[in-house]
Amino acid sequence: MKIKLIKDGMGRRELELLETAACVKNGKEAFSTLDHMVRTSQIYASLAIKYPEILKIADENGSTIAHTMTYVSPTSAIELMESHPELLPLADKNGRTVAHAIAIMPIHAMKLINAHPELLPLADKNGVTVAHAAAAASGKTQMTITQLHPELLPLADIKGITVAHIVVAYSREATMEIIKNHPELLMCKRNGFYTVAYDACKFEEAVLAMLECRRFDVFKGTHGKALIETAMSYHPKLKENVMLQNILAELYKEEMLDILRKQ
């Protein structure tokens, strides 16, 4: 049989891959054997692309060979995305999809956003979406999501971390875009306390923009005090800002002016 298959144009490596896959399916071989073949050899990985039934084989946790393909090489991940987009929603038992695995890679995240925006809202069991993963990939993905897919910015995981939180954690440009065009997101809270505005305060330009657009709500209460203290620890010159001093005087009287004196 092997001789016939090889004569018919099937190489030894391809035959080995198919035989191993068949043994895994029949329970005669461990998933780890097939996973190792694909993970450690670009040759086996390239051959696996030809067989979607192999890519769907999963371990006891639901992680598939398609998931493995995303880690092999940039080429393998691109081939998978282009040849078998129907496999991108495949999820393991934790809800982590093949798309999640691809989205964390800067080199692929933009391709995924442009080619398959319908996959961006997919969430794992912790509420982490493909959009969360893509937003952490690069400055380019952060701006693309903010400008072209703002409906994804409020998506939150079980801790309340929104896509907007991730965007402002990395990108000054995208942060300014949110303050200007999506100010309703500034008070979204992660971990029950830290708002998007709080995370944005590491950028002095963002603090000044929130002052100028008179977003007094972000400076109010316990959260507001924490935001101001954190902002001034990042940007000591803020204590000289007259607009900030006026807002503090209006909101907190002498109480918050003490903060200025301490900095």
N, C-alpha and C positions, 0 to 999 in steps of 0.2 A: 504494500500500500504506500509506504513512504517513497519507494523508488518511483512508483507511478506518479505521485503528487509532484515529486521533484522534476520528473520528466515533463509534466504538464506546466512547468514554469514556476512552481512554488519552491522557494529556497528553503534551506535547512532551518534558518532562524524563524521564518514564517511558520513552518511546520511545528517547530518547538513551541512557539507561542500559542498556536491553535490547540495543540495537545495539552499543554499546561492549563489553558483556559477550560478545556473540556473536563480535565481532572478536577479542577476547582469547583466547577458547576456540579459535578457528580459527588463531591465530598471526598474525593480520593487524594486531594492535594490541598494544602493550606492556601488561603488567599494571599498570605504574605509572600509566597513563592512567586506568584504572578506579579504582585505589587513590586517586588524587588527587581524582577526582570525589566519591567517598564521604567521603574524609577532610576535604575542605574545604567540603562543602555538606550542611547538615542535611536539605535537601530530598532530595538523592540518597540520603543515608543512610536516611531514612525509607522511601523507595521500595524500597531494597535489601532491607529487612526482609521484603517481600512475596515475595521470590524466593530460597528457600534454595539453589537451584542457583547463583545468583550469589555467595552468601555462601561457598560451597565453593571458588570459584576461587582458586587459589594461585599464588604466584610461584615462582621456581626454588629458593627456600629453604624452600618449604612453608608460608610465611605466607599465610593466607587473608584474604579480604575480611571474614570474621567477626572475625579478629584486629583488622583495621583498625577495625571498628565499635566496638570497646571503647575506642578513643581519641578518637572523634568528639565525644561528649558523654555526660553521665550518662544522658540519655534514651535514647540509642541503645544503650548497654550494657544498660540495664534491659529495653528492648524485645527485644533479642537473647536475654537470659537467659529471659524469660518466653515468647517466641514460638517459640524454637528451641533448647530445652535439649539436644536431640540433637547440636547443633553444638559444645557446650562442650568435649567431649573432643578436638576437632580439634587436631592438633599439627603444628608445623613440624618441620624436619629436626633441630632441637636438642631436640625433645620438649616444647617450650613450648606448652602448650595455650591455647585461648581462655579456659578457666577460670583459668589462671595470670594472664592479662592482666586479668581482671575482679577477681581476688582482691586485687590490690595497691591497689585503690581503697577507701579507708575507707567511702565511701558505699554501695559494693556488696558488700563482703566479708561483712557480716553476712547479707545476703540469700542469698548463695551458700552460706554455711555452713548456714543453716536449710533452704534449699530443696534443696540438692544435696550433702549430706555425703559421699555416695559418691564424689564427685570429689576430695575433699581429699587422698587418698593418691597421686593421679597425680603422677608425677615426670618431670622433664626428664632429659636425658642427664648432667647434673651431679648428679642426685639431688635437686634442689630440687623439693619437692612444692607442690601448691596450698596445703596447710596452712602451709608455710613462708611463702608469700606472704601468706596471710590473717593469720598471726600478727604480721606486721610492720605490718598496716594500722591497728590502733587498740587502745586499752585494752579496749574492749568485745569485740573478736574474741579478744584474748589470754585474757580470763577465760572466754569461751564455750568455746574450745577446751580450756582447762585443766579446766573443770568438766564439760563435756558430752562431750568427745571426748579423754579422757586417753590413749587408745590411740594417738593421733597424736603425742604428745609425744616418743617415742623415735625417730621417723623422722629419718634422718640423710642429708645429702648426701655427696658423695664426699670432702669435707674433714672429715666427722664432725660438722658443725654440725647439731644436732637442732632440732626445733621448740621444745623446751624451752629451748635456748640463746637463741632469738629472744625467747621469752616473757619470760625473766628479764632480757633486755637492756632491756626497755621498761616492764614492769609490776611495781610493788612488790606489788600485791595478788595477782597471779597467781604471783609468786615465793613468797610466803608460802604459797599454796595448794599449790605443788609441794613445799616443804619439809615441810609438814604431812602431805599425803596421798600424795605420790609421791617419798619420799626416795631411792628406788632410782635415780632419775635424776640425782642430784647429782654422781655421778662420771662421767657421760657426757662424753667428751672431744671437743673440736674441735681441728683442726690437731695432733692427737696429744698435746696438753698441757692446754689450757684447759678446765676442767670447767664444768658448769652452776653448781656451787658457787662457783667463781672469779668467774664473771660476775655471780652474785647478790650478791657481797660489796660492791657499790657501795651496797647498801641496808643501813644499820646494823642495822635491825630483822631482816634476814635473817641477818646474822652472829650476832646474839644468839640467834636462834631455833636456829641450827645448834649453838651452844654449849649451849643449854639441853636440846636433845634428844640431846646427847652424841654428835654425829656426828664423833667424833675422826678418822675416816678422811679427812675433807676437809682436815684440818689437818696430815696426815702427809706426809713426804717433800719432795722438791724442789717439787712442786706446792703442798703445804700451806704451805711457807715463803713462796712467791710470793703465795699467797692472803692470808696474814696481813699481809705487808708492804703489799700493795695495799689491803687493808681499812683498815689504820691510816693509810695516806696519805689515804684518803677520810674517815676518821673518827678523828681524833687522840685523842679521848677514850677510845677503846677500850683504850689502853695502861693506863688506870686500872681496867679491868674485872678484878675479882678472879678470876672464873671463867676468863677467858682466861689470866691469869697462871698459874693452877694447871695448866691444860692444857698450856701451853708448858713449864712446869717438869717436868711428867710426861713429855711427849713428847721434849723436846729439852734438858732440863737447862739449863745455862748458855748453850749455843749460841744458843737462840732468845731467851733473856732479853736478849741483846745487841741484838736487834732493837728491843725495847721502849726500851732506853736511847738508841738512835739516833733514834727518832722525835721 
